[in-house]
Amino acid sequence: MITIVGIGPGGTQDYLFDKAKEVIDSADLIIGSERQLKIVPLSKKGSCHRLPHKLDDLTMFLTEHQEADIVLLASGDPLTYGIGKWLIRQFPPEKLTILPGISSLHYLFNRLNIPIEDCFITSSHGRKPDFSLLFKLPKVGIVTDKANGPYQLAQEALRQGSVATFYIGENLSYSDERIRCYRASEVPDENYQMNAVVIINEG
């Protein structure tokens, strides 16, 4: 059985649900990135395996160890632009269990005291967002990458004529967490750390 465990936005167990902790404690194998594996208790470190760089290698590893109880760690929530969607396509439902986590966007909205229910959620990881749509919507939450990060989004907002406010959250829930607010014209061109962005379009 493969259990995908959403570990929340950070590198501690602060936002990890009790059910997720139970599954990690009972797993035969635990797979995750170096950052994700830091949440695993010392007693389980011998069960840890680094996440392969290629998805094909991950599929092969999971298939070869399908008789074991495997936990695959996923940052945030596995089905909010996470690895869960991909794994659903690779394995039958009876081989797969997904435990939800708190996504970075949910975390950021709550830190900002902004309701999320009327928000359009998307990601720029490995894709170019539909900018003509993004800056027509009143509220957008987006997880960004280096190609389409906060600065690039802000420049596109200006090209689209949007009067937008950007809330940029970096390293959310970590000790070096930083949340900043800018008008689109003020967003600096810099190297942003792991980040999520809330955009409020005002017209």
N, C-alpha and C positions, 0 to 999 in steps of 0.2 A: 504494500500500500504506500502511495506517495501522498504526503500531507504538505500542502503549501501553507506556510505560516506567515501571515502578515505581522511584521514586528513593529509597525508604527514608524514614526518619522525619524527616530534617532538611534543612537548606538548604546542605549541603556535599556533596562527592563521596565522603566517607568511607565511606558505606554504599551506594554505587552499584557494581553489578557491572560487570566489564570488558565483557561483551557489551552492556550498556546504554550504556556510554561509546562503544563502536564505532558503535552505531546512531545515537546523537546526533551524532557526528562526521560521519557520512555523509548525514544527513538534508537534504532540500531545505527543509522547513519544520518548525519546532519550536513547539509550542503549549503554553502553561502559564500559571499565575498569575504575578504579579510575584515572589512569593517563590520559586516553583519555578524560574523562569527564571534565578535567580541562580547556579544550578549550571552553566549553559551556558558553555563556553569562550568567551573573547573573540573568537576567530576565527569563531565561529558566531552572534554576536549579531545580525548582519544578517538571519539566517534566522528570528528569533524573532517570534512573534505572541502577543499577550495572549489569554488564554482568555476567550471571550464569557461574559457573565453568564447568558444563557439557553441551555438545552440545544438548543432549536430552532435558534438561531443557530449553534451549534457544528455541528450536523448539516448545515446548509446550507453552511457553510464547508468541511467535510470533503468533502462531495459535489462542490462546485465545484472542488476541488483534488485529486480522487482519482487523477489521473495522476502526482502528485508523491509522493516518498517522505516521508511525514509522520510525525513523532514527536509523540505527545501525552503530556506528562508527568503522572504521577499520584503524589501523595504516598503514602508507605507502599507497600502492595501493591495493584495495581489490582483484584484480585478478593476483597479482604478489606474489604467495605463501601466499595469504591471505584468509580470511574467505569467500570471494565471490564465489569461486569454490564450496565449501560445500553447500552454500545456494542455488545455482543454481540447485543442486540436490534435494533440499527439497521443493521448491516452483515453481509453474508454472510461465512462463515469464511475464504474465500479472499482477502478484502480486509483481514483483520485478523490481527495478531500481538500477543500479550501477553507481555511480559517481566516476571517477578515481581520484587518488591522486598521489603524487610524492613518489615513492618507496625509501627506504633507499639506495638501490643500485644506482638508478639514481642520487640521491643526492651525494653519495660518488664519483662516477665517475666524476661528474662535479666539485666537490671540488678538485679533483686530476688533472683536465684538461686532462683526458684520454677519448678518444672516446669509446662509448659503443656499436656501431652497430655490431661489430664483436665478441661480448662477449657471452659466454655460461652462462646463469643465472640458478642458482639452489639454493637449501636450504638443510640444514642438520637437520632441526627441525623434530624430531620424525622419522628420517630415516637415513640410512647409505649411504652416497654418493658412486657413482661408481668411486672409486679412480683411477682405471686403465684408465678411460676415462678422469677424471679431469686433470691429469697431463700429458696428451698427447695434450691437447688443448692449444693454445697460450694465451688465455685470459679467465678468469673465474670470475664471480661475485657470491658470496655465502652468504646467511644469515645463521648464525650459531647458535647452541645451546650449552649447557654445555657439552653434551656428545661428540660432534664433533665440538669443538671450534677452534680458530686460532692455538693453540699449537698442538692439535691433527692432524689438517690438515697439519701443517708444518712437523711433524714427518712422516706422510705418504708420503709427497713429497720427503723426504730424502730416505725413503724405496724404492720409485719408481724411484729413480735416477734423479729426476727433479731438474734443476737449476732454482728455482722459487724465485720471489720477492713477498712479502706479504705486502699489504696495509691494515691496520686494522683500521676501523673507529668505535669508541664507542660513544654512546649517541649523535648520529648525530643530529645537529641543536639545541641541548640543550646548556645551558650556560657552562656545563662541557664537551662539545665535545672534543674528542681527536682523532687525526689521526696520526698513526705511520707507518713507513716503515722498513721492515726487510728482510734480506735474510732468506730462510727457516731454515737454521741452527742457526739463531739468535733469532727466535721467542720465547719469554719467556713463561714459564709455570706459568700462573697467572690466577686470577679470572677476566675474561673480562666482562665488562658491555655490555648492549644491543649493538650488533655489527653486522657489515657487513664487508666482506672481498673481496678485489680484488686481484686475483692471476695472475701474469704475468709469464708464463712458457717460459724459454729461451732455452730449449733444454733438 
